[in-house]
Amino acid sequence: KEAFYKCYYPLERVFLGFHDVELSLDPLAKTFTAAIINADKPSLNGLRVLQGNLEWDSELVYAGVVLEQT
């Protein structure tokens, strides 16, 4: 969720709570989907769902979200 929040806040200037975003993980593909589930929160450039990538080692999990300019 942190990767999504860091993509979202600079553009929307709206704080998201922990329960405002829902994640779906696909560890085999090393991807995740982050979706804004609180209807009161604005979309991110018209999007409510973003795809992200995951990687991990024995100590840390790394996650990233990229919002492409349209």
MARVEX-759948 format. One record per residue: residue number from 0; y, z, x of N, C-alpha, C, CB in turn. Coordinates in Angstrom, 1 decimal, decimal comma. Glycine has a CB too. Layout:
BEGIN
{num->NUM	nyy->Y	nzz->Z	nxx->X	cayy->Y	cazz->Z	caxx->X	cyy->Y	czz->Z	cxx->X	cbyy->Y	cbzz->Z	cbxx->X}
...
//
This chain:
BEGIN
{num->0	nyy->-1,2	nzz->0,0	nxx->0,8	cayy->0,0	cazz->0,0	caxx->0,0	cyy->1,3	czz->0,0	cxx->0,9	cbyy->0,0	cbzz->1,2	cbxx->-0,9}
{num->1	nyy->1,2	nzz->0,6	nxx->2,0	cayy->2,4	cazz->0,7	caxx->2,9	cyy->2,8	czz->-0,7	cxx->3,3	cbyy->2,0	cbzz->1,6	cbxx->4,1}
{num->2	nyy->1,9	nzz->-1,6	nxx->3,6	cayy->2,3	cazz->-2,9	caxx->4,0	cyy->3,0	czz->-3,6	cxx->2,9	cbyy->1,1	cbzz->-3,8	cbxx->4,4}
{num->3	nyy->2,6	nzz->-3,4	nxx->1,6	cayy->3,2	cazz->-4,0	caxx->0,5	cyy->4,6	czz->-3,4	cxx->0,3	cbyy->2,4	cbzz->-3,8	cbxx->-0,8}
{num->4	nyy->4,7	nzz->-2,1	nxx->0,4	cayy->6,0	cazz->-1,4	caxx->0,2	cyy->7,0	czz->-1,9	cxx->1,2	cbyy->5,8	cbzz->0,1	cbxx->0,4}
{num->5	nyy->6,6	nzz->-2,1	nxx->2,5	cayy->7,5	cazz->-2,6	caxx->3,5	cyy->8,0	czz->-4,0	cxx->3,3	cbyy->6,9	cbzz->-2,4	cbxx->4,9}
{num->6	nyy->7,2	nzz->-4,8	nxx->2,6	cayy->7,6	cazz->-6,1	caxx->2,3	cyy->8,5	czz->-6,1	cxx->1,1	cbyy->6,4	cbzz->-7,0	cbxx->2,0}
{num->7	nyy->8,3	nzz->-5,2	nxx->0,1	cayy->9,0	cazz->-5,2	caxx->-1,1	cyy->10,4	czz->-4,6	cxx->-1,0	cbyy->8,2	cbzz->-4,3	cbxx->-2,1}
{num->8	nyy->10,5	nzz->-3,4	nxx->-0,4	cayy->11,8	cazz->-2,6	caxx->-0,5	cyy->13,0	czz->-3,4	cxx->0,1	cbyy->11,6	cbzz->-1,3	cbxx->0,2}
{num->9	nyy->12,9	nzz->-4,0	nxx->1,2	cayy->14,1	cazz->-4,7	caxx->1,8	cyy->14,6	czz->-5,8	cxx->0,9	cbyy->13,8	cbzz->-5,3	cbxx->3,1}
{num->10	nyy->13,7	nzz->-6,4	nxx->0,1	cayy->14,2	cazz->-7,5	caxx->-0,8	cyy->14,7	czz->-7,0	cxx->-2,2	cbyy->13,1	cbzz->-8,4	cbxx->-1,0}
{num->11	nyy->14,0	nzz->-6,0	nxx->-2,7	cayy->14,4	cazz->-5,5	caxx->-4,1	cyy->15,2	czz->-4,2	cxx->-4,1	cbyy->13,1	cbzz->-5,2	cbxx->-4,8}
{num->12	nyy->15,2	nzz->-3,5	nxx->-3,0	cayy->16,0	cazz->-2,2	caxx->-2,9	cyy->15,6	czz->-1,3	cxx->-4,0	cbyy->17,5	cbzz->-2,5	cbxx->-3,0}
{num->13	nyy->14,3	nzz->-1,3	nxx->-4,4	cayy->13,8	cazz->-0,4	caxx->-5,4	cyy->12,6	czz->0,4	cxx->-4,7	cbyy->13,3	cbzz->-1,2	cbxx->-6,7}
{num->14	nyy->12,6	nzz->1,7	nxx->-4,9	cayy->11,5	cazz->2,5	caxx->-4,4	cyy->10,3	czz->2,4	cxx->-5,3	cbyy->11,9	cbzz->4,0	cbxx->-4,2}
{num->15	nyy->9,1	nzz->2,2	nxx->-4,8	cayy->7,9	cazz->2,2	caxx->-5,5	cyy->7,2	czz->3,5	cxx->-5,3	cbyy->7,0	cbzz->1,0	cbxx->-5,2}
{num->16	nyy->6,6	nzz->4,1	nxx->-6,4	cayy->5,8	cazz->5,3	caxx->-6,2	cyy->4,4	czz->4,9	cxx->-5,9	cbyy->5,9	cbzz->6,1	cbxx->-7,5}
{num->17	nyy->3,6	nzz->5,9	nxx->-5,5	cayy->2,2	cazz->5,6	caxx->-5,1	cyy->1,4	czz->5,0	cxx->-6,3	cbyy->1,5	cbzz->6,9	cbxx->-4,7}
{num->18	nyy->1,7	nzz->5,3	nxx->-7,5	cayy->1,0	cazz->4,8	caxx->-8,7	cyy->1,6	czz->3,6	cxx->-9,3	cbyy->0,9	cbzz->5,9	cbxx->-9,7}
{num->19	nyy->2,6	nzz->3,0	nxx->-8,6	cayy->3,2	cazz->1,8	caxx->-9,1	cyy->2,5	czz->0,5	cxx->-8,6	cbyy->4,6	cbzz->1,7	cbxx->-8,7}
{num->20	nyy->1,6	nzz->0,7	nxx->-7,6	cayy->0,9	cazz->-0,5	caxx->-7,0	cyy->-0,6	czz->-0,2	cxx->-7,0	cbyy->1,5	cbzz->-0,7	cbxx->-5,6}
{num->21	nyy->-1,4	nzz->-1,2	nxx->-7,3	cayy->-2,8	cazz->-1,0	caxx->-7,3	cyy->-3,4	czz->-2,0	cxx->-6,2	cbyy->-3,4	cbzz->-1,3	cbxx->-8,7}
{num->22	nyy->-4,4	nzz->-1,5	nxx->-5,4	cayy->-5,0	cazz->-2,4	caxx->-4,4	cyy->-6,4	czz->-2,7	cxx->-4,8	cbyy->-5,0	cbzz->-1,6	cbxx->-3,1}
{num->23	nyy->-6,8	nzz->-3,9	nxx->-4,5	cayy->-8,2	cazz->-4,4	caxx->-4,5	cyy->-8,6	czz->-4,8	cxx->-3,1	cbyy->-8,4	cbzz->-5,5	cbxx->-5,6}
{num->24	nyy->-9,6	nzz->-4,3	nxx->-2,6	cayy->-10,0	cazz->-4,6	caxx->-1,2	cyy->-11,3	czz->-5,5	cxx->-1,2	cbyy->-10,3	cbzz->-3,3	cbxx->-0,5}
{num->25	nyy->-11,3	nzz->-6,4	nxx->-0,2	cayy->-12,5	cazz->-7,2	caxx->0,0	cyy->-12,7	czz->-7,1	cxx->1,5	cbyy->-12,2	cbzz->-8,7	cbxx->-0,4}
{num->26	nyy->-13,5	nzz->-6,0	nxx->1,9	cayy->-13,7	cazz->-5,8	caxx->3,3	cyy->-14,5	czz->-6,9	cxx->4,1	cbyy->-14,5	cbzz->-4,5	cbxx->3,5}
{num->27	nyy->-15,3	nzz->-7,6	nxx->3,4	cayy->-16,1	cazz->-8,7	caxx->4,1	cyy->-15,1	czz->-9,8	cxx->4,5	cbyy->-17,2	cbzz->-9,3	cbxx->3,1}
{num->28	nyy->-14,2	nzz->-10,2	nxx->3,6	cayy->-13,2	cazz->-11,2	caxx->3,9	cyy->-12,0	czz->-10,6	cxx->4,7	cbyy->-12,7	cbzz->-11,8	cbxx->2,6}
{num->29	nyy->-11,9	nzz->-9,3	nxx->4,8	cayy->-10,8	cazz->-8,6	caxx->5,5	cyy->-9,5	czz->-9,0	cxx->4,8	cbyy->-10,8	cbzz->-9,0	cbxx->7,0}
{num->30	nyy->-9,5	nzz->-8,9	nxx->3,5	cayy->-8,3	cazz->-9,2	caxx->2,7	cyy->-8,1	czz->-8,1	cxx->1,6	cbyy->-8,3	cbzz->-10,5	cbxx->2,1}
{num->31	nyy->-6,9	nzz->-8,0	nxx->1,1	cayy->-6,6	cazz->-7,2	caxx->-0,1	cyy->-5,6	czz->-7,8	cxx->-1,0	cbyy->-6,2	cbzz->-5,8	cbxx->0,4}
{num->32	nyy->-5,6	nzz->-7,4	nxx->-2,2	cayy->-4,6	cazz->-7,8	caxx->-3,2	cyy->-3,8	czz->-6,6	cxx->-3,6	cbyy->-5,3	cbzz->-8,5	cbxx->-4,4}
{num->33	nyy->-2,5	nzz->-6,6	nxx->-3,6	cayy->-1,6	cazz->-5,6	caxx->-4,0	cyy->-0,9	czz->-6,0	cxx->-5,2	cbyy->-0,7	cbzz->-5,1	cbxx->-2,9}
{num->34	nyy->-1,0	nzz->-5,3	nxx->-6,3	cayy->-0,3	cazz->-5,7	caxx->-7,6	cyy->0,6	czz->-4,6	cxx->-8,1	cbyy->-1,4	cbzz->-6,0	cbxx->-8,6}
{num->35	nyy->1,8	nzz->-4,9	nxx->-8,5	cayy->2,7	cazz->-4,0	caxx->-9,1	cyy->2,2	czz->-3,8	cxx->-10,5	cbyy->4,2	cbzz->-4,5	cbxx->-9,1}
{num->36	nyy->1,8	nzz->-2,6	nxx->-10,9	cayy->1,2	cazz->-2,4	caxx->-12,2	cyy->2,2	czz->-1,6	cxx->-13,1	cbyy->-0,1	cbzz->-1,6	cbxx->-12,1}
{num->37	nyy->3,3	nzz->-1,1	nxx->-12,6	cayy->4,3	cazz->-0,5	caxx->-13,4	cyy->5,2	czz->-1,5	cxx->-13,9	cbyy->5,1	cbzz->0,6	cbxx->-12,6}
{num->38	nyy->5,2	nzz->-1,8	nxx->-15,2	cayy->6,0	cazz->-2,8	caxx->-15,8	cyy->7,5	czz->-2,6	cxx->-15,7	cbyy->5,6	cbzz->-3,0	cbxx->-17,3}
{num->39	nyy->7,9	nzz->-1,3	nxx->-15,4	cayy->9,3	cazz->-1,0	caxx->-15,3	cyy->9,9	czz->-1,4	cxx->-13,9	cbyy->9,5	cbzz->0,5	cbxx->-15,5}
{num->40	nyy->9,0	nzz->-1,7	nxx->-13,0	cayy->9,5	cazz->-2,1	caxx->-11,6	cyy->9,7	czz->-3,6	cxx->-11,6	cbyy->8,5	cbzz->-1,6	cbxx->-10,6}
{num->41	nyy->10,7	nzz->-4,1	nxx->-10,9	cayy->11,0	cazz->-5,5	caxx->-10,8	cyy->9,9	czz->-6,2	cxx->-9,9	cbyy->12,4	cbzz->-5,8	cbxx->-10,3}
{num->42	nyy->9,7	nzz->-7,5	nxx->-10,2	cayy->8,8	cazz->-8,3	caxx->-9,4	cyy->9,4	czz->-8,6	cxx->-8,0	cbyy->8,5	cbzz->-9,6	cbxx->-10,1}
{num->43	nyy->8,7	nzz->-9,1	nxx->-7,1	cayy->9,1	cazz->-9,4	caxx->-5,8	cyy->9,3	czz->-10,9	cxx->-5,7	cbyy->8,1	cbzz->-8,9	cbxx->-4,7}
{num->44	nyy->10,5	nzz->-11,3	nxx->-5,8	cayy->10,8	cazz->-12,8	caxx->-5,8	cyy->10,0	czz->-13,5	cxx->-6,9	cbyy->10,6	cbzz->-13,4	cbxx->-4,4}
{num->45	nyy->9,8	nzz->-12,9	nxx->-8,1	cayy->9,1	cazz->-13,4	caxx->-9,1	cyy->7,6	czz->-13,2	cxx->-9,1	cbyy->9,3	cbzz->-14,9	cbxx->-9,2}
{num->46	nyy->7,1	nzz->-12,5	nxx->-8,0	cayy->5,7	cazz->-12,2	caxx->-7,9	cyy->5,4	czz->-10,8	cxx->-8,2	cbyy->5,2	cbzz->-12,6	cbxx->-6,5}
{num->47	nyy->4,3	nzz->-10,5	nxx->-8,8	cayy->3,8	cazz->-9,1	caxx->-9,0	cyy->2,5	czz->-8,9	cxx->-8,3	cbyy->3,6	cbzz->-8,9	cbxx->-10,5}
{num->48	nyy->1,9	nzz->-9,9	nxx->-7,6	cayy->0,7	cazz->-9,8	caxx->-6,9	cyy->0,9	czz->-10,5	cxx->-5,5	cbyy->-0,5	cbzz->-10,3	cbxx->-7,7}
{num->49	nyy->0,5	nzz->-9,8	nxx->-4,4	cayy->0,5	cazz->-10,4	caxx->-3,1	cyy->-0,8	czz->-10,2	cxx->-2,4	cbyy->1,7	cbzz->-9,8	cbxx->-2,3}
{num->50	nyy->-1,2	nzz->-11,2	nxx->-1,6	cayy->-2,4	cazz->-11,1	caxx->-0,8	cyy->-2,0	czz->-10,6	cxx->0,6	cbyy->-3,1	cbzz->-12,5	cbxx->-0,7}
{num->51	nyy->-2,9	nzz->-9,8	nxx->1,1	cayy->-2,7	cazz->-9,3	caxx->2,5	cyy->-4,0	czz->-9,4	cxx->3,3	cbyy->-2,3	cbzz->-7,9	cbxx->2,4}
{num->52	nyy->-3,9	nzz->-9,1	nxx->4,6	cayy->-5,0	cazz->-9,2	caxx->5,5	cyy->-5,2	czz->-7,8	cxx->6,1	cbyy->-4,8	cbzz->-10,2	cbxx->6,6}
{num->53	nyy->-6,5	nzz->-7,5	nxx->6,4	cayy->-6,9	cazz->-6,3	caxx->7,0	cyy->-7,6	czz->-6,5	cxx->8,3	cbyy->-7,8	cbzz->-5,5	cbxx->6,1}
{num->54	nyy->-7,5	nzz->-5,5	nxx->9,2	cayy->-8,3	cazz->-5,5	caxx->10,4	cyy->-8,4	czz->-4,0	cxx->10,7	cbyy->-7,6	cbzz->-6,3	cbxx->11,6}
{num->55	nyy->-9,5	nzz->-3,6	nxx->11,5	cayy->-9,6	cazz->-2,2	caxx->11,8	cyy->-10,4	czz->-2,1	cxx->13,1	cbyy->-10,4	cbzz->-1,5	cbxx->10,7}
{num->56	nyy->-10,3	nzz->-0,9	nxx->13,7	cayy->-11,1	cazz->-0,6	caxx->14,9	cyy->-11,7	czz->0,8	cxx->14,6	cbyy->-10,3	cbzz->-0,6	cbxx->16,2}
{num->57	nyy->-12,1	nzz->1,5	nxx->15,6	cayy->-12,8	cazz->2,7	caxx->15,4	cyy->-11,8	czz->3,9	cxx->15,0	cbyy->-13,5	cbzz->3,1	cbxx->16,7}
{num->58	nyy->-10,5	nzz->3,6	nxx->15,2	cayy->-9,6	cazz->4,7	caxx->14,9	cyy->-8,5	czz->4,3	cxx->13,8	cbyy->-8,8	cbzz->5,0	cbxx->16,1}
{num->59	nyy->-8,2	nzz->3,0	nxx->13,7	cayy->-7,1	cazz->2,7	caxx->12,8	cyy->-7,4	czz->1,5	cxx->11,9	cbyy->-5,9	cbzz->2,3	cbxx->13,7}
{num->60	nyy->-6,7	nzz->1,4	nxx->10,8	cayy->-6,7	cazz->0,3	caxx->9,9	cyy->-5,4	czz->-0,4	cxx->10,0	cbyy->-7,1	cbzz->0,7	cbxx->8,4}
{num->61	nyy->-5,4	nzz->-1,7	nxx->10,2	cayy->-4,1	cazz->-2,5	caxx->10,2	cyy->-4,1	czz->-3,4	cxx->9,0	cbyy->-4,1	cbzz->-3,4	cbxx->11,6}
{num->62	nyy->-2,9	nzz->-3,5	nxx->8,4	cayy->-2,7	cazz->-4,3	caxx->7,2	cyy->-1,4	czz->-5,0	cxx->7,2	cbyy->-2,8	cbzz->-3,4	cbxx->5,9}
{num->63	nyy->-1,4	nzz->-6,2	nxx->6,7	cayy->-0,2	cazz->-7,0	caxx->6,7	cyy->-0,1	czz->-7,8	cxx->5,5	cbyy->-0,2	cbzz->-7,9	cbxx->7,9}
{num->64	nyy->1,2	nzz->-8,0	nxx->5,0	cayy->1,5	cazz->-8,8	caxx->3,9	cyy->2,6	czz->-9,8	cxx->4,4	cbyy->2,0	cbzz->-8,0	cbxx->2,6}
{num->65	nyy->2,5	nzz->-11,1	nxx->4,0	cayy->3,5	cazz->-12,0	caxx->4,3	cyy->4,0	czz->-12,7	cxx->3,0	cbyy->3,0	cbzz->-13,1	cbxx->5,3}
{num->66	nyy->5,3	nzz->-12,6	nxx->2,9	cayy->5,9	cazz->-13,3	caxx->1,7	cyy->6,6	czz->-14,6	cxx->2,2	cbyy->7,0	cbzz->-12,3	cbxx->1,0}
{num->67	nyy->6,0	nzz->-15,7	nxx->1,8	cayy->6,6	cazz->-17,0	caxx->2,3	cyy->7,8	czz->-17,3	cxx->1,5	cbyy->5,5	cbzz->-18,1	cbxx->2,1}
{num->68	nyy->8,8	nzz->-17,9	nxx->2,1	cayy->10,0	cazz->-18,3	caxx->1,5	cyy->9,7	czz->-19,6	cxx->0,7	cbyy->11,1	cbzz->-18,6	cbxx->2,5}
{num->69	nyy->10,3	nzz->-19,6	nxx->-0,5	cayy->10,1	cazz->-20,8	caxx->-1,4	cyy->11,3	czz->-21,6	cxx->-1,5	cbyy->9,6	cbzz->-20,3	cbxx->-2,8}
//
